[in-house]
């Protein structure tokens, strides 16, 4: 003899409001089961299981929990304590260090290949995605463009010495007339397509790009104290440059 379905204490409107406010997927699925049974859209455990695409035994366990503990107990997701990770802690630490670098990874598949090539660790794609996306909180982001010929050492050196250079200019300006200009340039032309990169939260990815030789540069300089402005445009095609 089949065990009768437990009586759903909440009304349809209450369950509908719970569904609207609940953001967690697994909890929403359990509330959806109660709503289907309460509204009459599902009259049996098998019908509810087919509509939610879960096993009939799963629906039975959920209803048994609801009958004993109500909705508060039903919405508690029980996990196995001390569950062993698919990736060892030492390898997970190295993966986290790689994700902290601006270069990051181009895809979750690239992380899967990296683990297999460096550590001979064969892990399913779904497992890699779950660990990287939800445990390490790393996701795909739009990277900051950086030319492949950029010398980061020179950039760091310029940033560390800029204050000292400005102080020298200020000191030298007392001896003779010096005009200080601010310069910038803009590039108009063929831009390479760069994909998103996976990095940890707070780490801005950097995408290496190689520009094509068909573009224009517009240079401009401005004096901060006078309305004097200097502009120059130039183009570069097939490796040549002309003003």
C-alpha positions, 0 to 999 in steps of 0.5 A: 500500500502506497504511503499517502502524501503528507499534508502541505501546511503552507498555502500556495501564495506563501510557497509562491512568495518563498520561491520568489525570494529564494535565490539558492538553486537547491533550496528552490527545487525543494520549495518547487516540489511543495508548490507542485504538490500544493497546487495540484500540478503533481499528485504523486511522488513520481509525477513530482520527480518527473517534473523536477527531473530527480529520482522518485526516492529523492522526492520521498526523502524530501517529503519525509524531512518536511513531515518531520522538520517542516520547511526550515529542516527541508531547506538545510542541505546536509553535506558529508563532513571532512569530504576529501577534495578532488585536488590535493591541498598542495596542488590547490595552493599552486593553482591559486597562486597561478590564478593570482597572476594577471595572466590567469587562464583563458578557460576552465578547460585550460586549467584542466589541461594544466593540471594534467600536464604539470601534475598528471592529475586527470580531473573531470571538467565539471569538477574543475569548474566547481572548484575554481568557480565556487571554492576559489571564487575565480571567474572569467573577466575582461582583461586589460590590453597589454602589448606583447613587447611591453617591458614591465621592468621599465614600467616599474622603474619609471613609476618608482622614479617619477617623483624623483624626476619631478623634484629634479625638474622643479629644482632646475626650473629656478635656474632657467625657464622650463615649460612642462608639457603633458603628453598622451597618444591615441591609436586608431586602427585594427584592434586584435580580439582578446578573450576573457581570462580567469583570475581570483577576485580582485586580480585584474587580468592582462591580455597580451595582444599583437597589433597589426601594421595598419593604424594611425596614431594621434599625439598631443601635448599641452602646457598646463599654464598656457593655452599652447597645444601641440598635435601631430598625426602619423600612420604606420602601414606595412612596417613604414611610418610617415607623418 
